[in-house]
Amino acid sequence: MNIIISGDAVAWYGAIVATVIAIATGYAVWRDRGRLKVSVRSNVRITESFGPYSKDNRYMVIEAANAGRRPLKIGFPHFKLKGKSGWLCVNGPWVPNDYLKEGEVVRIFSMQMQEQYGSNLS
């Protein structure tokens, strides 16, 4: 019993298998991409003084959370001022060489900048 497979059938089979694998790989890369969720709250008071922070001052709290599956390396946080050139760097205890693992959250308490820059903060 001889089984004859044409060259066209092999080519079509290879093309279909390669396309399915490419789609599955693309989905896996998209699903595992790094995602960062950032929230900023201003005029925050803390309940107890700790470190360089006083409960009498108001602070801006920046919270960064890794919402993806891959570890993320975060540099120095900064803001762009509306209608101005340049950037405003955030002062606070920040270790830019650390990686945020999946689900990990980091908070930065910074001196209240809203009073100084008003509504130009974006």
Residue, then its C-alpha position, 0 to 999 in steps of 0.5 A: m500500500n503506497i500513500i502519495i502526498s503531494g507537495d502542495a498538501v505538505a506546503w498547505y499543512g506547513a502554512i496552516v500549522a505555522t500560522v496557528i503557532a504564530i497566533a498562539t505565540g503572539y497572544a502569549v506575548w500580548r498576555d504577558r506584556g508589562r503593564l503598569k497601573v499608576s495613580v496619583r493622589s494629592n493633598v494627602r495627610i498621613t496619620e503618624s509621622f515617620g522618617p522625613y514625613s510629618k503628619d502636619n504636612r500634605y503630600m502627593v502620593i504616587e502609587a505604581a503597581n505591576a498589573g502584568r505578569r513580567p517584572l518591570k523596572i521603573g526609572f525616576p518618576h516625573f511630571k510634564l507641566k502643561g504649557k511648559s517645556g521640561w519635566l518636574c522630577v518627584n522627590g521621595p524615597w525611590v529606588p530606581n534599580d528595583y524590579l516590580k514583580e507581578g502584583e507588587v505595589v510601590r508608593i512614593f510620598s512627595m511634598q505637595m507640589q499642587e500648591q506651587y504649580g497649581s493646575n499646570l500639573s498633568 
